[in-house]
Amino acid sequence: MFVAVAVAWAGCGQTLDVGRDKSHGQLPVDERNPVIISNDGWSNNWAGEYAVLFANYGGPPLVGIVINASAYWTDLNANVTGWNKFVDAARLSGLTQVPDVTISAGNTLTAPTDHVIEHTAPNNSLGAQLIVDVSRHLSLPWRPVVVVAGSQLTDLADAYLIDPTVVDRVVVVASLGQAE
C-alpha cells in the first residue's frame, strides 16, 4: 500500500498539459515534423544523407524526395539517376525510412500580364502536387510539413498556385547559394 501511494504521489509532481505539444525551441519545427527534400543534384550537399539518417534514428520522418533540374544541375535525368542510386544504396544498407524519388520537371512559371500572382498558370508539377498532398494528409496546425529546399523554389510556388492554403501547412527551410 505504501508503494502505491508513493508512486501516485510521485506521478503528481508535474503539470500535465495534454492540450498541446510543447515546443522544443524557438523554431516552429523539430524532430517530429515530416520532411520533404526538394533538390536538384545528388552530390552537391548532404541533405539526403542527413535526412535519411535522421529519419532512421529518431529524427524527423522523411516523407518525400522531390528532384528537379536547375541552372546549376541542368540534366534532370542525371539528377534523378543519382538520387535513385542514393535511395537504392540507403535501402540496401538496411535503412527503411527512405521514400521513392518524385521527378519534378516543372517549367519556369510565367508571370501573368496583369502581374497578379494568383493569376499565374500553375505547372501542376509532380513535386508541387506531392507537397500539396503530403501537407494535406500529414500536417497539423501546430506541426507543419517541412520542405528542405536545396534548389530552385519553383515547386513550392507551383504548390501555392495549385492550393494557396498550402502556406498554412508548410514551413520552408532553404539551403541556397551559388555555384562558384
Backbone bond lengths (Angstrom), bond angles and torsions (degrees), N, CA, C in turn:
res aa  C-N    CA-C-N  psi(-1)  N-CA   C-N-CA  omega(-1)  CA-C   N-CA-C  phi
1 M - - - 1.450 - - 1.525 110.70 -
2 F 1.330 116.28 -42.84 1.454 120.37 179.92 1.527 110.75 -60.28
3 V 1.347 117.41 -40.81 1.454 121.84 -179.53 1.532 110.33 -63.58
4 A 1.328 118.41 -42.74 1.462 121.93 179.58 1.520 111.06 -62.08
5 V 1.323 117.69 -42.00 1.468 121.84 178.79 1.515 109.75 -66.03
6 A 1.333 117.90 -41.24 1.461 121.26 -179.89 1.528 111.21 -64.64
7 V 1.325 117.39 -41.85 1.460 121.22 178.64 1.520 110.42 -65.76
8 A 1.311 118.18 -43.93 1.464 122.02 178.45 1.523 111.00 -62.27
9 W 1.309 117.13 -41.36 1.465 121.34 179.95 1.533 109.83 -66.26
10 A 1.335 117.16 -42.39 1.463 120.92 -179.15 1.533 110.66 -64.56
11 G 1.312 117.15 -35.22 1.456 121.16 179.33 1.503 113.44 -69.55
12 C 1.315 118.04 -19.55 1.465 121.88 -178.55 1.516 112.05 -94.22
13 G 1.303 117.79 9.69 1.456 120.74 -176.31 1.509 114.32 -81.31
14 Q 1.319 119.21 -4.44 1.449 121.93 -177.78 1.522 109.75 -129.81
15 T 1.322 115.67 157.15 1.454 120.68 176.06 1.525 108.41 -86.02
16 L 1.309 116.65 129.04 1.458 121.96 178.27 1.517 108.28 -103.64
17 D 1.317 115.97 119.24 1.456 121.44 178.38 1.523 107.35 -112.73
18 V 1.317 117.44 96.52 1.459 120.74 -178.23 1.515 112.87 -92.30
19 G 1.312 117.23 6.26 1.452 120.45 -178.23 1.514 114.61 -84.45
20 R 1.341 117.44 -14.23 1.464 119.82 -178.47 1.520 109.39 -163.74
21 D 1.316 115.74 165.38 1.454 120.76 175.32 1.518 108.70 -87.15
22 K 1.303 116.91 141.38 1.459 120.37 175.22 1.516 108.97 -83.62
23 S 1.316 115.51 139.75 1.451 121.75 179.27 1.525 109.57 -69.23
24 H 1.318 115.85 149.87 1.453 121.39 176.59 1.511 111.33 -98.51
25 G 1.293 118.61 9.60 1.458 122.17 -178.37 1.512 110.04 168.39
26 Q 1.316 115.26 -166.02 1.457 119.96 -175.85 1.522 112.97 -84.63
27 L 1.330 118.24 -17.47 1.463 120.28 179.21 1.524 110.53 -80.36
28 P 1.335 117.48 154.06 1.470 120.13 178.79 1.522 112.85 -79.53
29 V 1.336 117.81 8.31 1.456 121.15 -179.02 1.523 109.65 -132.82
30 D 1.331 115.02 152.43 1.460 120.92 174.22 1.521 108.67 -153.74
31 E 1.320 117.79 -160.56 1.458 121.18 -174.12 1.522 114.24 -68.98
32 R 1.327 118.05 -4.24 1.461 121.04 -178.93 1.525 113.39 -96.31
33 N 1.327 117.96 -11.58 1.463 121.26 -178.20 1.528 111.70 -78.55
34 P 1.334 118.02 132.66 1.467 120.09 173.47 1.531 110.07 -64.24
35 V 1.331 116.67 144.35 1.465 122.41 -175.21 1.524 110.72 -121.75
36 I 1.333 114.98 137.72 1.457 123.27 168.80 1.527 106.50 -117.59
37 I 1.321 116.50 129.61 1.464 120.41 172.76 1.520 107.57 -91.51
38 S 1.325 116.72 134.69 1.461 122.54 173.10 1.522 106.51 -123.56
39 N 1.339 116.55 112.85 1.454 119.41 -172.06 1.519 110.73 -148.10
40 D 1.309 115.26 174.15 1.458 121.20 177.50 1.530 108.67 -114.51
41 G 1.307 118.18 -92.15 1.461 121.65 -178.58 1.518 112.44 -65.36
42 W 1.311 116.55 148.05 1.460 121.63 -176.15 1.520 112.38 -86.62
43 S 1.336 117.92 -13.21 1.466 119.58 -172.43 1.520 114.21 -120.81
44 N 1.306 118.85 10.28 1.462 119.72 -174.00 1.527 114.17 -95.51
45 N 1.323 117.88 -5.54 1.461 120.80 175.39 1.531 108.41 -158.38
46 W 1.306 116.21 178.92 1.460 121.57 -175.74 1.520 112.41 -104.62
47 A 1.304 118.71 16.37 1.470 121.09 -175.76 1.524 112.30 -58.47
48 G 1.312 117.67 -44.83 1.463 120.59 -179.24 1.510 112.32 -64.62
49 E 1.328 116.35 -47.38 1.457 120.02 -178.99 1.523 111.39 -60.46
50 Y 1.329 115.85 -48.35 1.470 119.39 179.74 1.529 111.26 -62.34
51 A 1.318 116.91 -45.13 1.465 119.96 -176.79 1.530 111.36 -62.18
52 V 1.314 116.85 -43.45 1.465 120.49 -179.15 1.528 110.66 -67.27
53 L 1.314 116.97 -44.12 1.465 119.13 179.07 1.520 111.49 -64.88
54 F 1.317 117.50 -45.39 1.470 119.95 177.98 1.521 110.93 -60.02
55 A 1.330 117.25 -44.03 1.467 121.06 -177.76 1.526 111.57 -61.81
56 N 1.310 117.42 -29.76 1.460 121.28 -177.85 1.521 113.39 -92.86
57 Y 1.312 118.16 -8.75 1.465 120.54 -176.83 1.516 112.56 -133.13
58 G 1.336 116.78 46.96 1.458 121.36 171.14 1.506 116.67 90.32
59 G 1.310 117.72 2.61 1.462 120.13 178.92 1.508 111.01 -92.55
60 P 1.322 116.49 -164.20 1.461 119.97 -178.30 1.521 111.94 -65.64
61 P 1.336 116.81 142.25 1.463 119.66 177.94 1.527 111.10 -69.31
62 L 1.314 115.86 133.66 1.458 121.64 176.25 1.520 107.64 -89.53
63 V 1.332 117.17 115.57 1.463 121.39 -172.87 1.526 113.34 -114.04
64 G 1.318 117.90 -1.56 1.453 119.83 178.64 1.514 111.97 -169.38
65 I 1.330 115.34 146.90 1.465 122.51 173.33 1.525 106.04 -130.24
66 V 1.320 116.57 111.51 1.468 122.50 -179.40 1.525 107.82 -107.21
67 I 1.332 115.97 123.17 1.460 120.67 -177.42 1.525 109.68 -118.07
68 N 1.343 114.50 134.56 1.454 120.99 -179.87 1.523 109.50 -134.82
69 A 1.295 116.44 -174.96 1.458 123.22 172.03 1.519 107.63 -110.70
70 S 1.316 116.26 155.49 1.461 120.23 179.95 1.531 108.35 -142.11
71 A 1.313 115.80 -178.92 1.460 120.17 178.16 1.528 111.24 -63.26
72 Y 1.325 117.97 -25.67 1.465 121.79 -178.71 1.524 112.55 -93.82
73 W 1.312 117.06 -32.78 1.467 123.13 -179.97 1.525 106.02 -124.18
74 T 1.337 115.74 82.39 1.463 121.95 -166.57 1.521 114.86 -82.19
75 D 1.321 118.09 -19.35 1.464 121.57 -174.68 1.527 109.82 -92.54
76 L 1.327 116.44 97.76 1.461 120.87 -177.91 1.525 111.42 -59.02
77 N 1.328 117.29 -41.38 1.466 119.89 -179.30 1.526 111.64 -62.33
78 A 1.325 117.40 -41.75 1.472 120.86 177.82 1.527 110.56 -65.81
79 N 1.323 116.82 -40.26 1.474 120.42 178.45 1.525 110.59 -61.48
80 V 1.316 116.13 -47.45 1.466 121.09 -178.60 1.528 110.39 -65.17
81 T 1.328 116.95 -42.47 1.467 120.32 178.64 1.527 110.42 -59.44
82 G 1.316 116.54 -45.52 1.467 120.35 179.07 1.520 112.03 -61.82
83 W 1.316 117.59 -44.76 1.470 121.23 179.73 1.528 111.05 -67.62
84 N 1.328 117.81 -38.32 1.468 119.72 177.43 1.528 111.14 -64.54
85 K 1.335 117.73 -38.63 1.466 120.71 175.55 1.528 110.28 -63.73
86 F 1.323 116.97 -39.85 1.463 121.08 177.02 1.529 110.97 -61.42
87 V 1.323 116.71 -47.52 1.470 121.43 179.32 1.531 110.36 -60.84
88 D 1.334 116.72 -45.38 1.467 119.95 178.84 1.525 111.41 -60.35
89 A 1.327 117.14 -45.00 1.467 120.93 -179.51 1.530 110.75 -63.82
90 A 1.321 117.12 -40.97 1.471 120.19 178.87 1.517 110.48 -62.16
91 R 1.306 116.70 -44.23 1.468 120.37 -179.92 1.529 111.26 -67.22
92 L 1.337 117.48 -41.12 1.464 120.74 178.92 1.526 111.79 -64.26
93 S 1.325 116.44 -26.73 1.464 119.56 179.30 1.526 112.58 -80.07
94 G 1.339 116.35 -2.90 1.461 120.38 177.53 1.517 114.61 103.78
95 L 1.313 117.70 -2.32 1.465 119.98 178.11 1.525 108.65 -75.80
96 T 1.321 116.48 136.34 1.464 119.90 -172.30 1.520 113.92 -110.03
97 Q 1.279 118.93 -24.35 1.468 121.71 -174.84 1.528 110.03 -91.39
98 V 1.342 115.65 61.97 1.463 121.38 -176.33 1.527 108.48 -128.33
99 P 1.333 118.08 106.41 1.471 119.76 -179.69 1.522 111.97 -75.27
100 D 1.311 115.53 164.59 1.466 121.48 174.98 1.520 109.81 -68.89
101 V 1.324 114.99 157.86 1.462 121.96 176.45 1.527 109.04 -78.87
102 T 1.323 116.38 135.50 1.462 122.87 172.42 1.524 107.59 -104.55
103 I 1.318 116.61 119.83 1.463 121.69 179.89 1.521 108.36 -83.27
104 S 1.321 116.11 126.70 1.456 119.23 -178.07 1.514 110.25 -125.61
105 A 1.309 115.03 102.68 1.462 121.42 -176.41 1.524 111.82 -101.21
106 G 1.327 116.98 37.65 1.463 119.79 -179.31 1.518 112.15 -65.46
107 N 1.316 116.13 135.13 1.457 121.47 177.09 1.519 110.50 -77.15
108 T 1.322 115.45 168.97 1.458 120.32 174.03 1.521 108.35 -60.88
109 L 1.311 116.50 134.97 1.465 120.48 178.00 1.523 109.41 -72.17
110 T 1.313 116.39 145.24 1.454 122.15 -178.76 1.519 109.67 -106.80
111 A 1.323 115.68 126.86 1.465 120.43 179.66 1.527 110.00 -65.13
112 P 1.338 117.10 135.35 1.466 119.21 177.55 1.529 110.15 -70.73
113 T 1.317 115.63 158.05 1.466 120.12 -177.21 1.521 112.36 -63.25
114 D 1.353 117.71 -28.40 1.467 119.45 179.63 1.530 112.28 -87.43
115 H 1.337 118.30 -1.37 1.469 124.98 177.34 1.532 113.65 60.96
116 V 1.318 117.12 23.15 1.465 121.38 174.08 1.528 106.60 -92.97
117 I 1.326 116.52 117.76 1.469 121.29 -174.35 1.515 111.62 -52.60
118 E 1.307 116.91 -44.06 1.467 121.02 -176.76 1.530 113.22 -65.24
119 H 1.319 117.63 -13.59 1.461 121.09 177.75 1.535 112.15 -91.41
120 T 1.322 117.05 0.65 1.462 121.34 177.27 1.523 108.90 -68.61
121 A 1.314 116.51 133.06 1.472 120.50 177.50 1.531 108.79 -74.05
122 P 1.337 117.23 125.42 1.470 119.01 178.51 1.516 111.26 -72.71
123 N 1.341 115.63 154.66 1.467 121.23 173.08 1.520 111.30 -79.64
124 N 1.327 115.64 -24.31 1.474 121.21 -171.46 1.526 110.79 55.34
125 S 1.327 115.70 43.16 1.465 120.46 179.92 1.526 109.97 -66.72
126 L 1.324 115.78 156.84 1.462 120.35 178.86 1.530 111.27 -63.90
127 G 1.328 116.68 -34.76 1.465 119.97 177.75 1.516 112.05 -65.49
128 A 1.317 116.45 -43.78 1.470 120.33 178.01 1.518 110.39 -64.13
129 Q 1.317 116.39 -42.09 1.462 119.88 179.72 1.527 110.80 -63.73
130 L 1.333 117.51 -38.82 1.471 120.76 177.04 1.529 110.45 -61.89
131 I 1.319 116.67 -44.62 1.471 120.48 179.34 1.524 110.53 -60.06
132 V 1.319 117.07 -45.07 1.467 120.94 179.59 1.530 110.39 -64.30
133 D 1.323 117.53 -49.73 1.471 121.10 -176.22 1.521 112.00 -64.79
134 V 1.321 117.43 -48.07 1.471 120.42 -178.89 1.521 110.52 -62.67
135 S 1.325 116.60 -41.91 1.467 118.50 -179.47 1.522 111.79 -67.02
136 R 1.314 117.72 -33.49 1.474 120.10 176.39 1.523 111.47 -64.42
137 H 1.325 116.90 -36.43 1.462 121.03 -174.73 1.527 113.99 -90.30
138 L 1.339 118.41 -30.53 1.458 119.37 -170.86 1.523 115.81 -112.56
139 S 1.327 117.88 -18.20 1.462 117.57 -178.04 1.522 110.86 -78.14
140 L 1.301 114.11 152.05 1.461 122.67 172.64 1.515 106.85 -124.04
141 P 1.320 119.02 157.58 1.475 119.17 -178.27 1.530 113.33 -54.50
142 W 1.308 117.34 -30.44 1.458 121.07 -178.88 1.533 112.22 -103.38
143 R 1.326 117.94 0.14 1.458 120.98 -179.01 1.527 109.73 -143.47
144 P 1.345 116.98 85.33 1.466 119.90 -179.60 1.528 111.89 -74.03
145 V 1.317 115.08 165.17 1.460 122.01 170.49 1.525 106.83 -76.67
146 V 1.330 116.28 138.73 1.458 121.26 178.77 1.517 108.84 -101.61
147 V 1.317 116.63 125.74 1.461 121.45 172.99 1.521 106.81 -102.84
148 V 1.332 115.66 113.37 1.461 121.73 177.69 1.521 106.41 -92.44
149 A 1.320 115.62 107.20 1.469 121.57 -173.89 1.520 110.13 -101.43
150 G 1.322 115.43 122.15 1.454 121.34 174.85 1.516 110.61 -117.69
151 S 1.306 115.95 21.92 1.452 122.14 -176.61 1.523 108.79 -150.57
152 Q 1.315 115.22 -169.90 1.460 120.35 178.88 1.536 110.07 -56.00
153 L 1.298 116.94 154.78 1.458 122.45 -175.03 1.530 112.90 -99.80
154 T 1.316 117.34 19.77 1.463 121.75 -177.04 1.523 111.96 -60.43
155 D 1.329 117.56 -42.11 1.468 119.45 179.88 1.531 111.40 -63.05
156 L 1.312 117.19 -35.30 1.472 119.89 177.10 1.523 111.05 -68.32
157 A 1.327 116.79 -43.84 1.466 119.82 177.26 1.521 110.37 -63.11
158 D 1.320 116.32 -39.81 1.466 121.38 178.53 1.526 110.08 -64.71
159 A 1.338 117.29 -39.89 1.476 120.57 177.27 1.530 109.91 -59.72
160 Y 1.327 116.91 -40.61 1.473 120.56 177.51 1.530 111.13 -63.23
161 L 1.322 116.90 -40.62 1.469 119.74 -179.78 1.529 111.56 -68.05
162 I 1.335 116.91 -32.98 1.466 121.09 177.09 1.518 110.52 -70.26
163 D 1.346 116.21 -42.80 1.465 122.04 -176.44 1.523 109.37 -150.23
164 P 1.339 118.31 96.03 1.466 120.70 -177.52 1.538 114.72 -57.92
165 T 1.338 117.86 -20.17 1.465 118.83 179.13 1.525 112.41 -75.20
166 V 1.338 117.71 -4.24 1.459 120.43 177.72 1.532 110.68 -59.13
167 V 1.326 117.57 -26.19 1.465 120.34 179.99 1.529 112.19 -64.95
168 D 1.312 117.30 -20.30 1.457 121.34 177.10 1.526 112.27 -84.23
169 R 1.321 117.58 -8.97 1.464 121.59 -173.57 1.518 114.20 -120.11
170 V 1.328 117.86 -3.33 1.460 121.79 -173.04 1.516 110.60 -132.01
171 V 1.332 115.35 141.44 1.460 122.81 168.93 1.518 106.13 -118.93
172 V 1.322 117.53 136.02 1.466 121.97 -178.84 1.519 109.26 -105.03
173 V 1.325 114.89 128.78 1.461 121.99 170.85 1.518 105.58 -114.31
174 A 1.329 116.24 110.01 1.454 120.91 -174.31 1.524 111.01 -104.13
175 S 1.309 115.26 130.28 1.448 123.01 175.35 1.510 106.19 -117.40
176 L 1.322 115.29 83.52 1.453 120.82 -172.81 1.522 110.37 -117.58
177 G 1.283 116.33 154.99 1.454 121.85 178.83 1.498 108.40 -163.71
178 Q 1.328 114.34 -151.47 1.447 118.04 177.08 1.521 109.28 -139.74
179 A 1.307 114.95 150.41 1.465 119.62 176.63 1.528 108.07 -76.65
180 E 1.295 116.76 142.46 1.468 120.44 -179.12 1.491 110.40 -110.39
